[in-house]
Amino acid sequence: MSENFDELLEKSLKTIRTGEIVEGTVIGVKEDEIILDIGYKSDGVITRNEYSNSPVDLTTVVKEGDTMEAQVVRLNNGEGQVALSYKRLAAEKSNQRLEEAFENQETLTGEVVQVMQGGLIVSVEEARVFIPASLVSDTYVKDLTKYAGQEISFVIIEFNPKKRRVIGDRKQLISAEKDAKKAETLSKIQAGDIINGIVKNVTDFGAFVDIGGVDGLLHISEMSWGRIGNPKKTFTSGQELKVLVKNITEDGKIALSLKFPDSNPWLNADEKYAKGNVVTGKVARMTDFGAFVELEPGVDALLHVSQISLDHVDKPSDVLKVGDEVTAKVVEFNSDENKISLSVKALLSEQNTDEAAESEETEENE
């Protein structure tokens, strides 16, 4: 019994199975689908959703006559065509790539295609990698949405495709890069150097300054020869500073200062505040035993409670308050300890003596 033409044609065409990888020639392409001649009784079709996880105009990626591979999804898509997937095949190849990168601890780069509450989904040639929020950066990131659409680098720390568990880590790359920059910076600087820096963060106790890939601490006590009440009112993030490297510890911690030696107000204080000089300053702070008077930024002098007045004073706060201007006589200057003692009492006594002498002289002349 002879076979008819249709039966012969059927036998001449290859058979395919779901999941199989086939190769075909592009015979038609639209923005949202690609038609392939795969040597089967029906043509194959790749929809935009089965080409990529990202929106793409398919006319920009293939043209008629191109050959390409795809994976069979269904033998009949409901319209008599074979449903094919390019992205699933690409994902399988990408999984092999991810496995190699995992074994070799190779750095990969991919686009963040989804931001989740617990982390980021990154696409690497259609394969998906999950980076937990705790491994996105070496510091806490409150809002992960800023990474959406960005290209980021990471390493694979867990690879289990059977459980669809592929975990990436960006944190260790950032830490390694910072360590390298820190080592480079530390090899170039030493205590006593004056270098440029940029304020990164300001706290109640000081400011962290980036001095070239490594942060140094500018403590509140080192911000000025004078008194700084609130660092946040004096410094802002992004501010450029010229800072002095005060100290570098063995574990690489860097202490910075703005108290440059040549601007130390105590350098010529022995002349300006010599014993016997009359000076004027403002009350900076109060204690039970006296008031500290700021003569200039960085130079405070003690006005003891017993030296505030000719009259007896129980507490400094009975007659003085912060901000009051005080004129007094220097009764002690200690250059070794940078201490100055003042006395209003001595100044008033001297003035009274001078006034009495002038009065006697006037009476004698009369």
LUMLOFI-473513 format. One line per 4 residues: number of its first residue (from 1); for each residue x, y, z of N, C-alpha, C. Coordinates in steps of 0.05 Angstrom, whole numbers, plus 32768, in hexadecimal, padded with zeros to 4 digits. Layout:
% LUMLOFI-473513
NUM = X:Y:Z:X:Y:Z:X:Y:Z ~ ...
END
This chain:
% LUMLOFI-473513
1 = 8011:7FE8:8000:8000:8000:8000:8012:8019:8000 ~ 800E:8029:7FEC:8020:8041:7FEA:8017:8056:7FFE ~ 802C:8065:8008:8027:807B:801B:8021:8094:800B ~ 800E:80A4:8015:8007:80BD:8008:801C:80D2:800E
5 = 801A:80E9:8001:802E:80FF:8004:8030:8109:8021 ~ 8019:810D:802E:8019:8117:8049:8028:8105:805D ~ 8024:80EA:8059:8031:80D7:806A:804F:80D7:8066 ~ 8058:80DA:804C:8074:80DB:8046:8081:80F4:8052
9 = 8072:810B:804F:807C:8124:805A:807F:8122:8078 ~ 806B:8114:8085:806C:8111:80A2:8085:8102:80AA ~ 808C:80ED:809C:80A3:80DD:80A3:80BD:80EC:809E ~ 80BD:80FE:808A:80D5:810C:8083:80DC:8122:8098
13 = 80C8:812A:80A6:80CC:813F:80BB:80D5:8132:80D5 ~ 80E7:8140:80E3:80F1:8135:80FD:80DC:8136:8112 ~ 80E0:8126:8126:80CE:8126:813E:80DC:8136:8154 ~ 80CC:8143:8164:80D7:8153:817A:80C8:814D:8193
17 = 80D4:8153:81AA:80C7:814E:81C4:80C8:8167:81D5 ~ 80B6:8169:81E7:80B6:817F:81FA:80D0:817F:820A ~ 80DD:8196:820D:80F6:8198:821B:810E:8196:8209 ~ 810A:818D:81F1:8120:8189:81DE:812B:81A4:81D4
21 = 8144:81A5:81CE:8150:81BD:81C2:8151:81BA:81A4 ~ 8146:81CD:8196:8145:81CC:8179:8152:81E4:816D ~ 815B:81E1:8155:8167:81F8:8146:8155:81FF:812F ~ 8152:8219:812A:8141:8221:8114:814A:823A:8106
25 = 813D:8240:80F0:8143:8258:80E1:812C:826C:80E4 ~ 8133:8285:80E9:811F:8299:80EC:8112:829F:80D1 ~ 80F7:829B:80D0:80E9:82A0:80B7:80D5:82B7:80BA ~ 80D3:82C1:80D2:80C2:82D8:80D7:80C7:82E3:80F2
29 = 80C6:82FE:80F5:80CB:830A:810F:80B9:8323:8112 ~ 80AD:8326:8129:809D:833D:8130:80A8:8348:814A ~ 809D:835E:8154:80A6:8369:816D:80A2:8355:8184 ~ 808D:8345:8182:8087:8333:8199:8089:8316:8194
33 = 8093:830D:817C:8097:82F0:8177:80AA:82EB:8161 ~ 80B6:82D4:8162:80C9:82CA:814E:80BE:82B0:8143 ~ 80BD:82AD:8128:80B4:8294:811C:80CD:8285:8111 ~ 80CF:826C:8118:80E6:825B:8110:80DD:8244:80FF
37 = 80EC:823E:80EA:80EA:8225:80DC:80FC:8211:80EA ~ 80F0:81FD:80F8:8100:81EA:8107:8101:81CE:80FA ~ 80F8:81CD:80E0:80F9:81B3:80D2:80E4:81A0:80DC ~ 80CF:81AB:80E8:80B9:819B:80F3:80A0:81A1:80E2
41 = 808C:8191:80E6:8073:8196:80D7:8066:81B1:80DD ~ 806D:81BC:80F5:8063:81D6:80FD:807B:81E8:8102 ~ 8076:8202:80FD:808B:8215:8104:808C:8219:8122 ~ 80A3:8223:812C:80A5:822A:8148:80A2:8248:814C
45 = 8098:824F:8164:8095:826B:816A:80A0:8271:8185 ~ 80B0:8288:8186:80BA:8291:81A0:80AD:82AC:81A6 ~ 809E:82AD:81BB:8091:82C7:81C2:80A5:82D8:81D1 ~ 809E:82F2:81D4:80B0:8304:81E2:80B6:82FB:81FE
49 = 80A1:82F0:820C:80A4:82E7:8228:80B6:82CF:822A ~ 80B8:82C0:8214:80C9:82A8:8214:80E5:82AE:8207 ~ 80E9:82C7:81FF:8103:82CE:81F5:8115:82D9:820C ~ 8108:82EA:821D:8118:82F7:8232:8106:82FF:8249
53 = 8112:8301:8260:8103:830B:8278:8100:832A:8276 ~ 810F:8336:8265:810E:8353:8263:80FE:835B:824A ~ 80EF:8371:824A:80E0:8379:8233:80F3:8380:821C ~ 80EE:8375:8204:8100:837A:81EE:80F0:8379:81D3
57 = 80F8:8389:81C0:80EC:8388:81A6:80FC:8373:8196 ~ 80EE:835D:8190:80FC:8346:8184:8108:834C:8168 ~ 80FD:8360:815A:8108:8367:8140:8124:8373:8142 ~ 812C:837B:815B:8146:8386:815F:815B:8372:8166
61 = 8153:8358:816B:8166:8344:8174:816B:832E:815F ~ 8157:8329:814D:815B:8315:8138:814F:8320:811E ~ 8156:8312:8108:814B:8319:80EE:8147:8300:80DE ~ 8137:8301:80C9:8131:82E9:80B9:814B:82DE:80AD
65 = 814D:82C4:80AF:8165:82B6:80A5:8179:82AE:80BB ~ 8176:82BB:80D3:8186:82B4:80EA:8180:8298:80F3 ~ 8193:828A:80FD:818E:8270:810A:8191:8273:8128 ~ 8181:8264:8136:8182:8266:8154:8177:824C:8160
69 = 817F:8247:8179:8176:8230:8187:8160:8238:819B ~ 814E:8225:81A1:8139:822B:81B5:8131:8210:81C1 ~ 8122:8211:81D6:8118:81F9:81E4:80FB:81F6:81DF ~ 80F3:81DE:81DA:80D6:81D8:81D5:80C7:81D9:81EF
73 = 80B2:81EA:81F0:80A1:81EC:8207:8088:81DB:8204 ~ 807A:81DF:81ED:8062:81CF:81E7:8063:81C9:81C9 ~ 8059:81B1:81C1:8058:81AA:81A5:8042:81B9:8196 ~ 802E:81C2:81A5:8019:81D2:8198:8011:81E8:81AB
77 = 8014:8201:81A2:800E:8218:81B3:7FF1:8220:81B2 ~ 7FE1:820F:81A5:7FC4:8215:81A2:7FBE:8221:8187 ~ 7FD2:8229:8179:7FCE:8234:815E:7FDD:8224:8149 ~ 7FE4:820C:8150:7FF1:81FA:813D:800F:81FE:813B
81 = 801B:820F:814C:8038:8214:814B:8045:8207:8164 ~ 805F:8203:8162:806F:81F8:8178:8078:820F:818A ~ 8070:820E:81A3:8078:8224:81B5:8095:821F:81BE ~ 80A6:8233:81B8:80C3:8231:81BF:80CB:8246:81D3
85 = 80E1:8241:81E1:80EC:8254:81F4:810A:8257:81F0 ~ 8111:8270:81EB:812E:8277:81E9:8139:827C:8205 ~ 812A:8289:8216:8134:8291:8230:8139:8279:8243 ~ 8129:8264:823F:812D:824C:8250:8147:823E:8249
89 = 814C:823D:822F:8166:8232:8226:817D:8243:822F ~ 8179:825D:822D:818E:8270:8236:8193:826D:8254 ~ 817D:8268:8262:817F:8265:827F:818E:824C:8287 ~ 818A:8236:8277:8199:821E:827D:81B7:8222:8278
93 = 81BD:822F:8262:81D9:8235:825C:81E5:8247:8271 ~ 81D4:825A:827A:81DD:826D:828E:81E2:825E:82A9 ~ 81D1:824A:82AF:81D5:823B:82C7:81F0:822D:82C7 ~ 81F8:8223:82AF:8212:8217:82AD:8228:822C:82B2
97 = 8223:8244:82A8:8235:825A:82AC:8237:8261:82C9 ~ 8220:8261:82D7:8220:8268:82F3:822E:8252:8303 ~ 822B:8239:82FB:8238:8223:830A:8257:8226:8307 ~ 8260:822D:82F0:827C:8231:82EC:8286:8248:82FD
101 = 8277:825E:82FD:827E:8275:830D:827E:826F:832A ~ 826C:825E:8333:826A:8256:834F:8283:8246:8357 ~ 828A:8233:8346:82A1:8222:834C:82BC:8232:834B ~ 82BD:8246:833A:82D6:8255:8337:82D6:826F:8347
105 = 82BF:8274:8356:82BC:828D:8365:82C1:82A6:8353 ~ 82B6:82A4:833B:82B9:82BA:8327:82A5:82D0:832C ~ 82AD:82E8:8327:829B:82FF:832A:8289:8301:8311 ~ 826F:8303:8316:825B:8306:8300:824E:8322:8301
109 = 8243:832A:82EB:8234:8343:82EA:8219:833F:82DD ~ 8204:8349:82E9:81EA:8346:82DE:81D8:835E:82E4 ~ 81C1:835E:82D7:81AE:8374:82DC:8199:836D:82F1 ~ 8194:8380:8303:817F:837C:8317:8164:837E:830A
113 = 8156:8368:8307:813C:8367:82F9:8124:8368:830C ~ 812A:8363:8326:8114:8364:8339:811E:836B:8355 ~ 8110:837D:8362:8117:8384:837E:8102:8378:8390 ~ 810B:8367:83A3:80F9:835B:83B6:80FE:8365:83D2
117 = 80EC:835F:83E4:80EF:8368:83FF:8108:835C:840C ~ 810E:8344:8404:8125:8336:8410:813F:8338:8400 ~ 813F:8345:83E9:8157:8346:83D9:8152:834D:83BC ~ 8165:8346:83AB:8164:834D:838F:8165:8334:837D
121 = 8157:8335:8367:8159:8321:8352:816A:832C:833B ~ 817F:831E:8335:8191:8327:8320:8191:8313:8309 ~ 818F:831D:82F0:818F:830D:82D9:81AB:830B:82CD ~ 81B3:82F2:82C8:81CD:82ED:82BB:81C7:82DB:82A3
125 = 81C5:82E7:828B:81BF:82D9:8273:81A6:82C7:8276 ~ 8191:82D4:8281:8177:82C7:8286:8175:82B5:829E ~ 818B:82AF:82AB:818A:82A0:82C4:8186:82B4:82DB ~ 8179:82AB:82F0:8173:82BD:8307:8184:82B7:831F
129 = 818F:82CC:832B:819F:82C9:8343:8192:82DA:8359 ~ 818F:82CF:8371:8184:82DE:8387:819B:82E8:8399 ~ 819B:8302:839E:81AE:830E:83B1:819F:8318:83C9 ~ 81A1:830B:83E0:8193:8314:83F8:819B:8330:8400
133 = 8188:833E:840D:818D:835A:8415:81A6:835D:8425 ~ 81AC:8349:8436:81C3:834B:8448:81DD:8348:8438 ~ 81DC:833F:841F:81F4:833B:840F:81F6:834E:83F7 ~ 81E4:8362:83F7:81E4:8376:83E2:81FB:838A:83E6
137 = 8200:8391:83FF:8215:83A5:8404:8222:839E:841F ~ 8238:83AC:8425:8246:83A7:843E:823A:83B9:8454 ~ 8227:83CA:844D:8218:83DA:8460:81FA:83D5:845C ~ 81EB:83DC:8470:81CE:83D8:846F:81C1:83EA:8459
141 = 81B1:83DD:8448:81A4:83EC:8433:8186:83EC:8439 ~ 817B:8403:843F:815F:8404:8447:814C:8401:842F ~ 8154:840E:8419:8143:840E:8401:8152:8401:83EA ~ 814A:83E8:83E2:8157:83DA:83CD:814E:83E2:83B1
145 = 8139:83F2:83AF:812F:83F9:8395:8143:8409:8384 ~ 8156:8415:8391:816A:8425:8382:817B:8413:8370 ~ 817A:83F9:8374:818A:83E7:8364:817B:83DD:834B ~ 8161:83E3:834A:8150:83D9:8333:815C:83E2:8319
149 = 8160:83CF:8306:816B:83D5:82EC:8189:83D9:82EB ~ 8196:83D8:8301:81B3:83DC:8302:81C2:83C3:82FB ~ 81DA:83C6:82F0:81ED:83B0:82ED:81FE:83AE:8306 ~ 81FE:8397:8313:820E:8393:832B:821F:837A:8328
153 = 8235:837A:8336:8247:8363:8336:8244:8353:8350 ~ 824A:8339:834F:8246:8328:8366:8255:830E:8362 ~ 8256:82FD:8376:8260:82E1:8373:824A:82CE:837C ~ 824A:82B6:8371:8237:82A1:8379:8241:8293:8392
157 = 8231:8293:83A7:823A:8285:83C0:822A:826B:83C5 ~ 8214:8268:83B6:8205:824F:83B8:81F8:8249:839D ~ 81FB:8230:8394:81F0:8229:837A:81E2:820E:837C ~ 81C8:820E:837A:81B7:81F6:837C:81A0:81F9:8368
161 = 81A5:81F4:834E:8190:81F8:833A:8178:81E6:833E ~ 817B:81CF:834A:8165:81BC:834E:8150:81C9:8361 ~ 815A:81D8:8374:8148:81E6:8387:8143:8203:837E ~ 814D:8209:8366:814B:8224:835B:8156:8238:836F
165 = 816D:8231:837B:8179:8242:838F:8195:8249:8386 ~ 8198:8262:837C:81B2:826C:8374:81B5:8287:8383 ~ 81C8:8288:8395:81CC:829F:83A7:81E5:82AE:839F ~ 81E2:82C9:839D:81F9:82DA:8397:8201:82EB:83AF
169 = 8219:82F4:83AE:8224:8305:83C4:8233:831C:83B8 ~ 8229:8334:83BC:8236:834D:83B3:8247:8359:83CA ~ 8240:8353:83E2:824D:835F:83FA:826A:8359:83FB ~ 8272:8340:83F6:828E:8339:83F8:82A0:8347:83E3
173 = 8294:834D:83CC:82A3:835C:83B7:82A8:8378:83C0 ~ 8293:8384:83CC:8296:83A0:83D6:82AA:83A1:83EC ~ 82A9:838E:83FE:82BC:838D:8415:82D8:8389:840B ~ 82DB:8377:83F7:82F6:8372:83ED:8301:838B:83DF
177 = 82F0:8399:83D0:82F9:83B1:83C2:8301:83C7:83D7 ~ 82F1:83C9:83EC:82F7:83DD:8400:8311:83D6:840F ~ 8315:83BC:8414:832E:83B4:8421:8346:83BA:8410 ~ 8343:83B6:83F5:8359:83BC:83E3:835F:83DA:83E3
181 = 834A:83EA:83E1:834E:8407:83E1:835A:8410:83FC ~ 8351:8404:8412:835B:840B:842C:8379:8405:842E ~ 8380:83ED:8425:839D:83E5:8426:83AE:83F9:8415 ~ 83A3:8400:83FE:83B2:8413:83EC:83B5:842E:83FA
185 = 839F:8438:8406:83A0:8452:8413:83B3:8451:842B ~ 83B1:843C:843B:83C2:843A:8453:83E0:8438:844C ~ 83E6:842E:8434:8402:842C:842C:840D:8447:8424 ~ 83FB:845A:841F:8404:8474:8415:8404:848A:842B
189 = 83F7:8485:8442:83F5:849B:8456:8401:8493:8470 ~ 8407:84A6:8480:8412:84A2:849B:8409:84B8:84AD ~ 840B:84B4:84C7:8404:84C8:84DA:8413:84E2:84D5 ~ 8405:84F8:84D5:8411:8512:84D0:840C:851D:84B4
193 = 8402:850B:84A2:83FC:8514:8487:83E2:8525:8487 ~ 83E2:8539:8475:83CA:8549:8471:83BF:8541:8455 ~ 83A6:8537:8455:839A:852D:843C:837E:8537:8438 ~ 8373:8533:8420:8358:853B:841A:8345:8524:8420
197 = 832D:852C:8428:8318:8518:842E:82FD:8523:8429 ~ 82E9:8511:8429:82CD:8518:8425:82BC:850C:843B ~ 82AD:851D:8448:829C:8514:845E:8287:8501:8454 ~ 8285:84E9:8460:8272:84D5:8457:825A:84D5:846A
201 = 825F:84D6:8484:8249:84D4:8497:8250:84E4:84B0 ~ 823D:84F2:84BB:8241:8503:84D3:8230:84F8:84E9 ~ 823D:84F4:8501:822F:84E9:8518:8231:84FD:852F ~ 8226:84F6:8546:8227:8508:855D:8244:8509:8568
205 = 8253:84F4:8563:826E:84F3:856F:8284:84FA:855B ~ 827D:84FE:8542:8292:8505:852E:8288:8501:8512 ~ 829B:84FF:8500:8295:84FB:84E3:82A8:84E7:84D7 ~ 829D:84D6:84C5:82AD:84C3:84B6:82B4:84D0:849B
209 = 82CE:84D0:8496:82D8:84DE:847E:82E6:84CA:846B ~ 82DE:84C9:8452:82EA:84B8:843E:8304:84C6:8435 ~ 831A:84B8:8439:8334:84C3:8431:8341:84B3:841A ~ 8330:84A7:840A:833B:8498:83F3:8335:847A:83F5
213 = 831C:8473:83F8:8314:8457:83FA:8315:844C:8416 ~ 831B:845D:8429:831B:8454:8445:8311:846B:8456 ~ 8302:8464:846B:82F6:8479:847C:8308:847E:8494 ~ 830B:8497:849B:8318:849F:84B4:8304:84AD:84C6
217 = 8308:84AB:84E0:82F6:84B8:84F3:8301:84D3:84FB ~ 82F1:84E7:84F7:82F7:8502:8501:82E6:8506:851A ~ 82F2:8501:8531:82E3:8502:854A:82DC:851F:8550 ~ 82C6:8522:855F:82BD:853D:8566:82D3:854D:8574
221 = 82E3:8540:8584:82F8:854D:8593:830F:8557:8580 ~ 830F:854D:8567:8324:8554:8555:831A:8566:853E ~ 8301:856F:8541:82F6:857F:852B:82FF:859C:852C ~ 8307:85A6:8543:8310:85C1:8545:8320:85C5:855E
225 = 8331:85DA:855F:833F:85E0:8577:832B:85EB:858C ~ 8315:85F5:8581:82FF:85FF:8592:82EB:85E9:8599 ~ 82D4:85F1:85A0:82BF:85DE:85A9:82AA:85DA:8593 ~ 82A4:85C1:858D:828F:85BA:8579:8278:85AE:8589
229 = 8261:85BB:8588:824A:85B0:8597:823C:8599:8589 ~ 8235:859D:856F:8227:8589:8560:8235:8587:8544 ~ 8243:8571:853F:8251:856E:8525:823E:8570:850D ~ 8225:8568:8510:8212:8569:84FA:820B:8586:84F1
233 = 8211:8599:8503:820C:85B5:84FC:8225:85C1:84EF ~ 823B:85B3:84F0:8254:85BD:84E5:825C:85B0:84CB ~ 8256:8596:84C9:825F:8586:84B1:8247:8579:84A4 ~ 824A:8575:848A:8235:8568:847A:8241:8552:8468
237 = 8232:853E:8461:823B:8529:844F:8242:8535:8434 ~ 8259:852C:8429:8262:8536:840F:8275:854E:8412 ~ 8278:8559:842A:8289:8570:842E:82A7:8568:842B ~ 82B6:8578:841C:82D2:8572:8419:82E2:857F:842F
241 = 82F5:8570:843A:8306:8579:8450:8323:8573:844B ~ 8334:8584:8456:8351:857D:8458:8356:8575:8474 ~ 835F:855C:8478:8361:8551:8493:837D:8548:849A ~ 8383:8547:84B3:839D:853E:84BD:839A:8521:84C6
245 = 83AB:850F:84BD:83AC:84F3:84C6:83B9:84F4:84E2 ~ 83A9:84F0:84F6:83B3:84F1:8512:83C0:84D7:851A ~ 83B2:84C0:8513:83BD:84A7:851C:83B2:8490:850B ~ 83C2:847B:8507:83B9:8463:84F9:83BF:844B:850B
249 = 83AA:843C:8513:83AE:8426:8524:83B8:840D:8515 ~ 83C1:83F9:8523:83CB:83E1:8516:83B5:83D3:8506 ~ 839C:83D5:850E:8386:83C8:84FF:837A:83DA:84E9 ~ 8388:83F1:84E4:8381:8401:84CD:836C:8417:84D3
253 = 8366:841C:84EC:8353:8432:84F2:8362:844C:84F1 ~ 8355:8460:84E5:8362:8479:84E0:8354:8490:84EF ~ 8363:849E:8500:8359:84B5:850E:8362:84CE:8500 ~ 834E:84DF:84FB:8353:84F8:84EC:8350:8510:84FF
257 = 835A:8527:84F6:8358:853F:8506:8357:8558:84F5 ~ 834A:856D:84FE:834B:8587:84F2:835B:859B:8503 ~ 8367:8590:8518:8378:85A0:852A:8395:85A0:8520 ~ 839A:85B0:850C:83B4:85B1:8500:83C8:85BE:8513
261 = 83E0:85B3:8517:83F3:85BD:852A:83FA:85DA:8527 ~ 83FC:85E4:850E:8404:8600:850A:83EE:8614:8511 ~ 83D5:8609:8515:83BF:861B:851D:83B8:8618:853B ~ 83C9:860A:8549:83C4:8605:8566:83C4:8620:8575
265 = 83AE:8628:8581:83AC:8642:858E:83BF:8644:85A7 ~ 83C9:862D:85B0:83DB:862E:85C8:83F8:8634:85C0 ~ 83FE:8636:85A5:8419:863B:859D:8424:8655:85A8 ~ 8413:866A:85A7:841C:8684:85B1:840B:868E:85C9
269 = 83FE:867A:85D6:83ED:8681:85EC:83FD:868D:8604 ~ 8416:8685:8607:8426:868F:861D:842A:86AD:861C ~ 8429:86B8:8604:842C:86D5:8602:8411:86E3:8605 ~ 83FD:86D8:85F8:83E2:86E5:85F9:83D5:86E3:8615
273 = 83DB:86CD:8623:83CE:86C8:863D:83E2:86C5:8653 ~ 83F7:86D5:8652:840C:86D5:8667:8400:86DE:8682 ~ 840C:86D4:8697:8402:86DB:86B2:8403:86FA:86B5 ~ 83EC:8704:86BE:83EA:8721:86C2:83DA:872F:86AC
277 = 83D8:8722:8694:83C8:872E:867E:83AB:872F:8685 ~ 839D:8743:867B:8380:8745:867E:8374:873B:8664 ~ 8361:8728:8666:8355:871B:864E:8337:871C:8650 ~ 832A:8717:8639:830D:8716:8638:8304:86FE:8628
281 = 82F1:86F0:8632:82E6:86D8:8625:82C9:86D4:862C ~ 82BE:86BE:8622:82A2:86B7:8628:82A0:869D:8637 ~ 828E:869C:864A:8289:8684:865A:8280:866E:8647 ~ 8290:8658:8646:828A:8641:8635:827A:862B:8643
285 = 8281:8626:865C:8273:8612:866B:8277:8617:8689 ~ 8264:860B:8698:8264:8610:86B5:8268:85F6:86C4 ~ 8275:85F9:86DB:8278:85E2:86EE:8271:85ED:870A ~ 8271:85DB:871D:826C:85E3:8739:8283:85F3:8744
289 = 829C:85EE:8739:82B3:85FC:8745:82BC:8614:8735 ~ 82AF:861A:871F:82B6:8631:8710:82AA:8632:86F4 ~ 82B4:8644:86E4:82AB:8647:86C8:82C3:8646:86B6 ~ 82BF:8639:869E:82D5:8638:868A:82CF:864E:8676
293 = 82E2:865F:8672:82DF:8676:8660:82EF:8671:8646 ~ 82E2:8672:862F:82EF:866E:8616:82FC:8689:860E ~ 8316:8689:860D:8325:86A2:8605:8327:86A4:85E7 ~ 8329:868C:85DA:8328:868A:85BD:8323:866C:85B7
297 = 831A:8665:859F:8315:8649:8599:832D:8637:85A0 ~ 8329:8625:85B3:833E:8612:85BB:834D:861B:85D4 ~ 8348:8632:85DE:8355:863C:85F6:8340:8643:860B ~ 833E:8632:861F:832C:8638:8635:833C:863D:864F
301 = 8330:864E:8660:833E:8654:8679:832A:8651:8690 ~ 8334:8648:86A7:8322:8644:86BE:8320:865D:86CF ~ 8307:8664:86D4:8301:867A:86E6:82F5:866C:86FF ~ 8305:8668:8713:82FC:8659:872B:82E6:8669:8739
305 = 82D4:865B:8747:82BE:8668:8755:82C8:867D:8769 ~ 82E0:8678:8775:82EB:868A:8789:82F6:86A4:877C ~ 82F8:86A3:8761:8304:86BA:8753:82F0:86CA:8741 ~ 82D7:86C3:8745:82C3:86D0:8734:82BC:86EC:873D
309 = 82BE:86F1:8757:82B6:870B:8761:82C5:8711:877B ~ 82C4:872B:8782:82CF:8733:879C:82BD:8729:87B2 ~ 82A3:8726:87AC:8290:871B:87BF:8290:86FC:87BE ~ 8287:86F0:87D3:8285:86D3:87D4:8270:86C8:87C1
313 = 8278:86B4:87B1:8266:86A8:879E:8264:868A:87A5 ~ 824B:8681:87A9:8247:8664:87B0:824A:8653:8797 ~ 823C:865B:8782:823C:864B:8769:8241:865E:8751 ~ 8251:8656:873E:8256:8667:8727:823C:866F:8719
317 = 8229:865D:8718:8210:8662:870A:81FF:8678:8718 ~ 8207:867F:8730:81F9:8695:873E:81FE:86B0:8730 ~ 8215:86B3:8724:821D:86CD:8718:8224:86CB:86FA ~ 8228:86B3:86F0:8230:86B0:86D4:821F:869C:86C5
321 = 821E:869E:86AB:8211:868A:869A:8221:8687:8680 ~ 821C:8671:8673:822B:866C:865A:8225:8682:8646 ~ 823A:868C:863A:8237:86A2:8626:823E:86BD:8631 ~ 823F:86BF:864C:8247:86D9:8658:8263:86E1:8651
325 = 8268:86FA:864C:8283:8704:8646:8290:870B:8661 ~ 82A9:8702:8664:82B8:8705:867D:82D3:8712:8677 ~ 82DA:8726:8686:82F5:8732:8685:8303:872C:869F ~ 831A:8720:869D:8328:8718:86B6:8346:8719:86B2
329 = 8355:8715:86C8:8372:8716:86C7:837D:86F9:86C8 ~ 8391:86F4:86B7:839F:86DA:86B8:83B0:86D8:86D1 ~ 83AA:86C5:86E2:83B9:86C1:86FA:83CC:86A9:86F9 ~ 83C7:8698:86E5:83D9:8681:86E2:83D8:8677:86C5
333 = 83F0:8671:86BA:83F2:8666:869F:8405:864E:86A1 ~ 83FA:8636:869A:840A:861D:869B:840D:8613:867E ~ 8425:8618:8672:842A:8610:8657:842C:85F2:8653 ~ 8434:85E4:8668:8437:85C7:8665:841C:85B9:8663
337 = 8409:85C3:8672:83EF:85B6:8672:83D9:85C7:8664 ~ 83E2:85DC:8657:83CF:85EE:8649:83B7:85F6:865B ~ 83BF:8601:8672:83AA:8609:8685:83AE:8627:868B ~ 8397:8635:868D:8398:8651:8694:8383:8656:86AA
341 = 838B:8665:86BE:8379:866C:86D3:8374:868A:86D3 ~ 835B:8692:86D6:8353:86AE:86D6:8348:86B7:86F1 ~ 8348:86D1:86F4:833C:86DC:870D:8330:86F7:8707 ~ 8316:86F9:870A:8308:8713:8709:830D:8721:8723
345 = 830F:8712:8739:8314:871D:8754:832E:872D:8754 ~ 8344:8721:8749:835E:872F:8748:835C:8748:8738 ~ 834E:8747:8721:834B:875F:8710:833C:8775:871F ~ 8326:876E:872C:8316:8781:873B:8326:878D:8752
349 = 8335:877C:8760:8346:8786:8776:835B:879A:876C ~ 8367:8794:8755:837B:87A5:874A:836E:87C0:8741 ~ 8356:87BE:8736:8348:87D6:872D:8341:87E7:8745 ~ 8338:87DA:875A:8330:87E9:8773:8349:87F7:877F
353 = 835F:87E8:877E:8378:87F4:8789:8380:880C:8779 ~ 837E:880A:875E:8386:8820:874D:8373:8838:8751 ~ 8359:8832:8754:8346:8848:8759:834B:8856:8773 ~ 8352:8846:8788:8358:8852:87A2:8371:8864:87A1
357 = 8385:885A:8792:839E:8869:878F:8399:8883:8780 ~ 8388:8882:876B:8381:889A:875C:8372:88AE:876E ~ 8361:88A3:877E:8351:88B4:8790:8362:88C3:87A4 ~ 8376:88B4:87AF:8389:88C0:87C3:839A:88D6:87B5
361 = 83A2:88D0:879D:83B3:88E3:878F:83A3:88FC:8789 ~ 838A:88F9:8783:8379:8911:877D:8375:8922:8796 ~ 8371:8914:87AD:836D:8922:87C6:8386:8932:87CE ~ 839E:8926:87C9:83B7:8933:87D0:83BC:894C:87BF
365 = 83B4:894A:87A6:83B7:8960:8793:83A5:8978:879A ~ 838E:8971:87A6:837B:8986:87AE:8386:8994:87C7
END
